[in-house]
Amino acid sequence: MSDSPLPHASALHEPVLHWYAGNARSLPWREPDAGAWAVMVSEFMLQQTPVARVLPAYRVWMERWPKPADLAAEPPGEAVRAWDRLGYPRRALRLHAAAKAIVDQHGGVVPDDHAALLALPGVGTYTAAAIASFAYGQRHAVVDTNVRRVFARALTGSAQPSISPTAADQRLAVTALPEDERTAARWAVATMELGALVCTARSPRCAECPIRSRCAWVLAGSPPYDGPPRKGQTYEGTDRQVRGRLLAVLRAAAGPVPKADLDACWPEQAQRERALDGLVADGLVDPLPRQRYQLPG
């Protein structure tokens, strides 16, 4: 890193917000009339899943369940079925549980209070801040991987953020927030978009970056990442893949599925049984008499 002082976050506000105004993707959950439930559904779906994969499932979901009460009225297994191939299907169960809590405790309306959002099933620090900020225009630090990467480069001069989120990441994001509430809400989504489209992990498009001249990493000569190696996620042959195969059989069935049909979807018995036991333990599959299984009712 160079000896020049680190840029102050306030110098980044105007160029990032101006860039966002002209470059933001048109996404259904960002429409002015989308509402807090649309934002909430999108945030659950987007966890560890790219936008391109989320969009088809999101549209089907919102057409079927445009309000929390619509989802809450259905069995949780229908949420798992509609989740289709998004991955990490426990998110579907948590979203269904959150919808029931919204109906039971908040009159069917996604709460605008940050503490109330945090109390909903499946809603953690990031998701509560995202809903409060994106849906209700509140001032919160919304810190996902993209935001951590933008701030690591622009404000600290690091090529990559820490592998896992840290308290320091959260503090840095809080200090970077504009004071004005509505401006802070736009800043939150703008920095996220900048990380997704320009300040990407592997091939950042620095020439197109609105804060290139103020970026601590660029000013330091764009030093390479020198931290511990980052392992890519594997899928082929993993228990995750087996779980996906088992759930695909159950999603396609109109009723209970015999164990023999599940056995046919994966050849390795020990791994298949382990994956099925895990699905049952996670509440994603209900075991029935006579060795039959179904999505949770």
N, C-alpha and C positions, 0 to 999 in steps of 0.2 A: 504494500500500500504506500501511497505517497504521503508526504508530510503535510499536505494541504488540509485545512480543516474540513470536517464532514459537513455536508450540506444540511441546512435546517429544513425540516419537513415543510414548513410554511411556504418555502420557495417552490415546492412541487405542486401545490394545490391548484393554482390557476392553469398551468400547462396540462396537467392530467385531466382536469375537469373539462377543459376546452377540447382535448383530444377525444374524450369520451362522448361529448356532444356530437361529434362528427363521425365516430367510428363504432359506437355500441351496436352489438348485434340486436336484431329485432327478434325477441323471444316472447312467447305467449305470457309467461309469468311477469314480464316487465310492462305489459300493456297497462295504461292508466286505470282501466276498470277491472284489472285481474283480481284484485282482492287478496286478503291475507291468507285464505285457504289455498289459493293458487300458489302463492309464494311458499307456503309451508310444504305442500306436496312436492314442488320442485326441489326444495332443499333436501328433503328426505331422499328423493330419487337421485340427486346429483352427487351424493356422497360416494366418492371413489368411482364415479361413473361419468364418462364424457357426455356432453350435451347432445351429440348426434345420436347416441343410443337412448337417451332419455326422452327425446321429443316424441317419438311415436307412442311410447307407453304413457307418457304424460297426457297426450291428447285423448287417448282412449279412456284413461282414468277420469279425467275431468268431465268428459262427456257422460260417463256413467255415474260419477259421484261428484257433482258440482258443488256440494256443500258437505260439511262434516257429518251432518245428520244422515245424509244419504249413505255414506260409508258405514256409519255406526249401526245402521239398521240391518246390515248384511252380516253373515257369519265371517269370522276372520279368515277362513279358508278361501273366500272369494277374493280377498285382498291378495293373498299369496298367489292365487291363480292369475290375477290380473297383472301381478308383478312380472310375470313371464320370464324373460332372460336378462333382466337387469342385474342380477347377482345380489349377493348378500340379502336373501329374502327375509331375514328377521326384521329388516327395515319395514317391510309390509305389515308385519304383525304390530310393530311399534306404532306405525302410522294409524292403523285401525284402533289400537288402544288409545291413542291420543285423540282420535275423533270421538270416541265414546266419552272420554273425559271432558272434551269441549262441550258435548251435548249435556252431560250430567252436571257439570260445574259452571259452565259459562253460557248457558242458553243457546248453544249451537254456534256461537261466534268465537272465532280465534281471538284470544285475549290480546290486548295491546300492552299490558303490563309485563315488564321483563321478568319479574319474579314469578308471575303466574305462568308465563311461557316455560320457564325453567322447570316448573313443577309438573309439566305434562310428560307422559311416558315417551321415552325416546328422544326427548329434547335436551341437548346439552348446551354448554356455553356458546359454542359457535352457532348452533341452529337458533337459539333464543335471540342472540344478537342479530342474526341475519333477518329473522322475521320482523323483529322490532324496527330494524333499520329500513329494510327494503319495502315492507308493507305499510309501516306506520311513520316513516320518515324521522325516526328517532336517532339520537347521537350515541352510537355504540361502536366499539372496535370489532369489526367482523374479520376474523383472521383465519383464512384458509391457506392451503399450500401456495397458491398463486400470490396472495398478499404477502406471505412470509418471504417469498423469493424476491418480490419487488423491493421490499424494505431492506432485505439483507444486502442487495446490490446497491440500491440508491442511497441508503442511509448509513450502512456500515462498511461497504466496500467488499463484502464477501461474495464469492461466485455463487454459492448456494446457501440456503438456510440450514439450520440444524436438521438432522434426519427426522426427529420428532419435535412437535411443538413444545415450546418452553415458556416459562413465566416471563422471561426476557422478551420473547416475541410479542407477548400480549402487552407488556409495558411499552415497548417501542411503538406498537400500533396505537395505543392510547395517546402517547405524546404527539403522534402525527395527525390526530384528528383536528379538523377545523373547529373553531368554537361554535359557529352557527349550526344549529341542529339540522336544518334541511341541507345545508352545504355538506355537513359531515355525512349524512345519509347518502348523498350522491358520490362523495369521495370514497365511501366504503365500496360501492359497486364499481366505481371507476377504476380503483386500484386492482380489484379482482379481475376486471376485464383486461386491463393492461397486462397482467401476469398471464392470462389465458391466451391472448392474441399476439403479444409483442415480446414481453420479457419471459419467454418460455424457458423451460429447464435445459434443453439440450442445444437448441439453435436460436438463441435470442436475436431478434431483428433490431439490433441497436440503431441502425441507420434510420429506422422509422419511429424511434422512441421519442416522445415529446419531452422527456427529461434527460436526454442523452448528455447535454452540456452540464447538467447538475448532478449526474449519477456518480457516486463515490467510487463504484467499481470501475466505470469507464475512465474516470479521472486518474485512477491508480494504474491504468494500463490493462484493464481486464485480466487480472491475474487468474490462473487456472484454479480450479477447486483442489484443495489439498487436505481434505478431511477423510474420514473413513470411507471405504468403498460403499456405494449405494447398490443394493441388490434389487434387481428387477423381480417382479412378481411372476411366478410360474403358475400354470393352470393345468396343462396336460398331465394326466396321470395322478392328480392330487385328489384328496378327499373332497375338495370343493367341486371338482368335476363330477365325481360320483354323486354327490348330493344333487347337483344340477340335473343329472340324468334321472335320478329317482323322482325328483319333483316334476320333471317334464312328463313322466308317465302318469303321475297323479293328476297333474293339471289337465291332461288330455282326456281323462276319464270322467264320465258323467256321474259315477257313483264309486263305491268301494272297489279297491283293486286287490286281486289275489296276490299273495306273496310271490307266486311263481312268475307273475308278470314283472314284478320288480327284480327278481333274480335274473331275468333275461336281459336286463339293460346293462349289466357290467359283469365281466367274467371272473374277477378276483373275489372269492367269497368273503374272506376276512375283511378286506377293505369295504366291500359292499355292506356287510353287516355293521361294521363300525360307522359307516356313513348314515345308515338307516337309523341306528340307535341314536346318533347325534341329532338327526332331524326330529325324532320323537322327543328327546330331551329338551330341544329348543322350542317345542310347541308348534313346529311346522307340519307335523304329521300326527294323526291320531291312529293308534292301533285299535283294531276291532277283533271280535271273536273270529275263530276259524281262520286265523292267519290272513286277515285282510287289513288294508290300510286306506286312509283317505286324508284329504286336506282337513285342517281343523274346522269343526262345526260350531 
